Amino acid sequence: MTYGNVVQPSSGPTAYGSRTGGSHEPANLGDILERVLDKGIVIAGDIQVNLLDIELLTIKLRLVIASLDTAREVGINWWETDPWLHAGAVGGSGDRELERENRRLRERIRELEPGEYGDG
Amino acid sequence: MAERSGVWVYAVAENAAADSVRGVRGVADGPVHTVTVSGLTAIVEDVPLDRFSESALRRNLEDLAWLEAAARAHHRVIDAAAGGGPVVPMRLATVYSGEAGVRAALADRATDFRGALSRIGTQQEWGVKAYAVPPRAAAPPPENAPPGPAAAGAGAAYLRRRREQISGHEQARQSALAAARTVHAALSRLAAQTRLHPPQAPQLSGNSDQMLLNAAYLLDGRQSGELAALVAALAEQHPGVRLELTGPWPPYSFAGLDEGREGAQ
């Protein structure tokens, strides 16, 4: 069981435990990027900064939010938006999907085996 | 301005922070120094405009290798500065055309910076991620079906198997999400503040398992042992998710000047 790569404070960059071989692997690039691109303070400065906003946005889209599929699948703010969390197991998107597929299959079976599946 | 150089800003701190970045090299591999205005210190580096002008940055930031080196250097300096006391990290590529602009920013936003610095105090950011453990390891395949309607045809049997398979996956997924939720709730009770980042793509996380939780927690520096113990205990209680703890980080996720309210709970 792996529960983490705990790093002690004060040891230079917040390195992970050596994850590959014996080399001292610095922190995960994704962890750094999502923090320095997205979370640092933005102070209104020179024109450079404002124009860079645009550029950084494309980088974010390309790299950090390259997780869009994953994010969408679990709900990017799944904490707030995931219907399971609010409505319990009922009415969640997973159930809807299951329902749809069941209905589709039931119809298909009715076509293929009219006698077998009744008219349930 | 005799030289064609700009000023890259890493972080804002109190006076004392100057010592902690002595000798640290920055994004342009130059020495990091400080600019101080009435007790507030910006940690900066002079950067050549041939590589750090707007157009050069635009080009360079598209280069992943360059971006990675810059991001790591930016983080390295902020991390070193955070070792000396509270810091407010700047976003990557905060560049001024001269020190005058930095001084003006320090003066203009002094109240905000002081507020953020005192809010952060001795607290540190920690990251916790939860990954779904692949279903085959977490839950047995739903093989032994309950007795269905007698004399069901092959199609109906298929339907039943398929339904059970899907609901098995859904159950595993739901229980992993529920575990992630429980983990987050437990950690939030320990933390002063929390932030949720979007789950990372496998190519960023370097991990093929699906990330369900990517959270940041702000805690007092003295609570790091308590946090590690709690994460270990939670990992044991919830075998359906794998937990990963990183940190301490400078308070990137919590230093926002306008984020005093949001997320505080």
Boltz contact constraints between the chains, C-beta under 6 A:
constraints:
  - contact:
      token1: [A, 2]
      token2: [B, 242]
      max_distance: 6.0
  - contact:
      token1: [A, 3]
      token2: [B, 231]
      max_distance: 6.0
  - contact:
      token1: [A, 3]
      token2: [B, 232]
      max_distance: 6.0
  - contact:
      token1: [A, 3]
      token2: [B, 235]
      max_distance: 6.0
  - contact:
      token1: [A, 3]
      token2: [B, 243]
      max_distance: 6.0
  - contact:
      token1: [A, 4]
      token2: [B, 231]
      max_distance: 6.0
  - contact:
      token1: [A, 4]
      token2: [B, 244]
      max_distance: 6.0
  - contact:
      token1: [A, 4]
      token2: [B, 245]
      max_distance: 6.0
  - contact:
      token1: [A, 6]
      token2: [B, 228]
      max_distance: 6.0
  - contact:
      token1: [A, 6]
      token2: [B, 245]
      max_distance: 6.0
  - contact:
      token1: [A, 9]
      token2: [B, 248]
      max_distance: 6.0
  - contact:
      token1: [A, 10]
      token2: [B, 83]
      max_distance: 6.0
  - contact:
      token1: [A, 13]
      token2: [B, 76]
      max_distance: 6.0
  - contact:
      token1: [A, 13]
      token2: [B, 79]
      max_distance: 6.0
  - contact:
      token1: [A, 14]
      token2: [B, 247]
      max_distance: 6.0
  - contact:
      token1: [A, 14]
      token2: [B, 249]
      max_distance: 6.0
  - contact:
      token1: [A, 29]
      token2: [B, 68]
      max_distance: 6.0
  - contact:
      token1: [A, 30]
      token2: [B, 200]
      max_distance: 6.0
  - contact:
      token1: [A, 30]
      token2: [B, 204]
      max_distance: 6.0
  - contact:
      token1: [A, 30]
      token2: [B, 205]
      max_distance: 6.0
  - contact:
      token1: [A, 32]
      token2: [B, 71]
      max_distance: 6.0
  - contact:
      token1: [A, 32]
      token2: [B, 75]
      max_distance: 6.0
  - contact:
      token1: [A, 33]
      token2: [B, 71]
      max_distance: 6.0
  - contact:
      token1: [A, 34]
      token2: [B, 197]
      max_distance: 6.0
  - contact:
      token1: [A, 35]
      token2: [B, 252]
      max_distance: 6.0
  - contact:
      token1: [A, 36]
      token2: [B, 71]
      max_distance: 6.0
  - contact:
      token1: [A, 36]
      token2: [B, 74]
      max_distance: 6.0
  - contact:
      token1: [A, 36]
      token2: [B, 75]
      max_distance: 6.0
  - contact:
      token1: [A, 36]
      token2: [B, 92]
      max_distance: 6.0
  - contact:
      token1: [A, 37]
      token2: [B, 92]
      max_distance: 6.0
  - contact:
      token1: [A, 39]
      token2: [B, 252]
      max_distance: 6.0
  - contact:
      token1: [A, 39]
      token2: [B, 253]
      max_distance: 6.0
  - contact:
      token1: [A, 40]
      token2: [B, 89]
      max_distance: 6.0
  - contact:
      token1: [A, 40]
      token2: [B, 90]
      max_distance: 6.0
  - contact:
      token1: [A, 40]
      token2: [B, 91]
      max_distance: 6.0
  - contact:
      token1: [A, 40]
      token2: [B, 252]
      max_distance: 6.0
  - contact:
      token1: [A, 41]
      token2: [B, 88]
      max_distance: 6.0
  - contact:
      token1: [A, 41]
      token2: [B, 90]
      max_distance: 6.0
  - contact:
      token1: [A, 41]
      token2: [B, 257]
      max_distance: 6.0
  - contact:
      token1: [A, 42]
      token2: [B, 91]
      max_distance: 6.0
  - contact:
      token1: [A, 43]
      token2: [B, 105]
      max_distance: 6.0
  - contact:
      token1: [A, 45]
      token2: [B, 96]
      max_distance: 6.0
  - contact:
      token1: [A, 45]
      token2: [B, 101]
      max_distance: 6.0
  - contact:
      token1: [A, 46]
      token2: [B, 96]
      max_distance: 6.0
  - contact:
      token1: [A, 46]
      token2: [B, 97]
      max_distance: 6.0
  - contact:
      token1: [A, 46]
      token2: [B, 101]
      max_distance: 6.0
  - contact:
      token1: [A, 48]
      token2: [B, 54]
      max_distance: 6.0
  - contact:
      token1: [A, 48]
      token2: [B, 95]
      max_distance: 6.0
  - contact:
      token1: [A, 49]
      token2: [B, 94]
      max_distance: 6.0
  - contact:
      token1: [A, 51]
      token2: [B, 54]
      max_distance: 6.0
  - contact:
      token1: [A, 52]
      token2: [B, 93]
      max_distance: 6.0
  - contact:
      token1: [A, 55]
      token2: [B, 58]
      max_distance: 6.0
  - contact:
      token1: [A, 55]
      token2: [B, 61]
      max_distance: 6.0
  - contact:
      token1: [A, 59]
      token2: [B, 61]
      max_distance: 6.0
  - contact:
      token1: [A, 66]
      token2: [B, 201]
      max_distance: 6.0
  - contact:
      token1: [A, 67]
      token2: [B, 198]
      max_distance: 6.0
  - contact:
      token1: [A, 67]
      token2: [B, 199]
      max_distance: 6.0
  - contact:
      token1: [A, 67]
      token2: [B, 200]
      max_distance: 6.0
  - contact:
      token1: [A, 67]
      token2: [B, 201]
      max_distance: 6.0
  - contact:
      token1: [A, 70]
      token2: [B, 199]
      max_distance: 6.0
  - contact:
      token1: [A, 70]
      token2: [B, 201]
      max_distance: 6.0
  - contact:
      token1: [A, 71]
      token2: [B, 198]
      max_distance: 6.0
  - contact:
      token1: [A, 71]
      token2: [B, 199]
      max_distance: 6.0
  - contact:
      token1: [A, 74]
      token2: [B, 199]
      max_distance: 6.0
  - contact:
      token1: [A, 76]
      token2: [B, 198]
      max_distance: 6.0
  - contact:
      token1: [A, 79]
      token2: [B, 196]
      max_distance: 6.0
  - contact:
      token1: [A, 94]
      token2: [B, 170]
      max_distance: 6.0
  - contact:
      token1: [A, 98]
      token2: [B, 166]
      max_distance: 6.0
  - contact:
      token1: [A, 105]
      token2: [B, 159]
      max_distance: 6.0
  - contact:
      token1: [A, 109]
      token2: [B, 155]
      max_distance: 6.0
  - contact:
      token1: [A, 112]
      token2: [B, 155]
      max_distance: 6.0
  - contact:
      token1: [A, 113]
      token2: [B, 153]
      max_distance: 6.0
  - contact:
      token1: [A, 113]
      token2: [B, 155]
      max_distance: 6.0
  - contact:
      token1: [A, 116]
      token2: [B, 153]
      max_distance: 6.0
  - contact:
      token1: [A, 116]
      token2: [B, 156]
      max_distance: 6.0
  - contact:
      token1: [A, 117]
      token2: [B, 156]
      max_distance: 6.0
